[in-house]
Structures are given as structure tokens and as C-alpha cells.
Amino acid sequence: GIRDLVRSRGLGDVYKRQVSTQSTGFFSFFAVHFEAKMKYNPAVTSSRRKNRKAHFSAPSSVRRIIMSAPLSTELRKKYHVRSMPVRKDDEVTVTRGTHKGKDGKVIQVYRRKYVIHIEKLTRDKANGVTIPIGIHPSKVVINKLKIDKDRKAILDRKDRSKRQAEKDKLTKHEVKAE
């Protein structure tokens, strides 16, 4: 259908406007007209080709940010932060796929392949070797963070409640000034 056509052509960022059918014998032709979304920042590309190139040739520092995972509801309430880059020794639970519901400690963050390896998630190869299964970090939820001074600083910087308090202070200060 139309959705398959849009997906196969990489036109995920356009709107379907009009579909007309013309029947000629055994064949039906679909004429599809698209109207492009408005681009807000001309410096940022919408090209599928360029975005894929940027993603797969990204440096390790950028991959770290891409490889972020959401925090569990308890951690979210505690730190007022929605997601964090995954690191070794975090405890996670898989939320999607065939291994959904399994949890364990992160033993490796494999930035080159955009996957993480979790403690108990392994499979046996035909030759008897046990290998870890790669899971994308967006498909897990972090249950326990390994906290050190750098991670604590990131949590403090990302804390939404502090940011909201600072905004409230600014507005009160502006009201007093007037």
C-alpha cells in the first residue's frame, strides 16, 4: 500500500496528500503526490542518505550519546532525569524483543556495533562457543546506575526539578525588577 511505498522510498518525512488510481487493463497505476514538511533549520539535512552516513560513521563520543537508555520509574522520580548513556556495570532490563523481561548487569558497551552485552544473555554457537547477544540500548531500561563523580555531575546537570526552580527564580526576579 501507500505506507509500504513511503517506507521503501525513504520518504518518512513527507505527508501523503492525494492518491489517484488509473485502471488500464490488468494494471493499476497509483499516482502519489507528496507535500514536504517544512524544514525549520536549513543547516540540518533531511536527506536519508546523509543521516545514515552520519549515524554509521559517527565518532565514539557521539555514539555514547546515541546509546542512551531510559531510566526506570523509580530512578526517574529519584533523579528527575529521563534517560542516560549506558555504561558498564549498570543494571538493565530488556523491554523489547525475544529476550523481553530478562535483566542483568551490562558487561560491555560495544559502541562500534551500537549494542550492549548483558551478563546472562548469551547463546551457544554450533561449535560450542558461548557468545553474548547484542541488544540496542534503546530497547532496555536502566534499573540501577553505577554512580561515580562524573555520573553524579551529569545527573545534577540534567535534573529537571532544579532547572524548573531556576526558571521560577528568574521569573520572580523579573517581576521584582518591574
C-alpha positions, 0 to 999 in steps of 0.5 A: 500500500501507500505506507509500504511505498513511503517506507521503501522510498525513504520518504518518512518525512513527507505527508501523503496528500492525494492518491489517484488510481488509473485502471488500464487493463490488468494494471493499476497505476497509483499516482502519489503526490507528496507535500514536504514538511517544512524544514525549520533549520536549513543547516540540518539535512533531511536527506536519508542518505546523509543521516545514515552516513552520519549515524554509521560513521559517527565518532565514539563520543557521539555514539555514547550519546546515541546509546542512551537508555531510559531510566526506570520509574523509580530512578526517574522520580529519584533523579528527575532525569529521563534517560542516560548513556549506558555504561558498564556495570549498570543494571538493565532490563530488556523491554523489547524483543525475544529476550523481553523481561530478562535483566542483568548487569551490562558487561560491555558497551560495544559502541562500534556495533551500537549494542550492549552485552548483558551478563546472562544473555548469551547463546551457544554457537554450533561449535560450542562457543558461548557468545553474548547477544547484542541488544540496542540500548534503546530497547532496555531500561536502566534499573540501577546506575553505577554512580561515580563523580562524573555520573553524579555531575551529569545527573545534577546537570540534567535534573529537571526539578532544579532547572524548573526552580531556576526558571521560577527564580528568574521569573520572580526576579523579573517581576521584582525588577518591574 
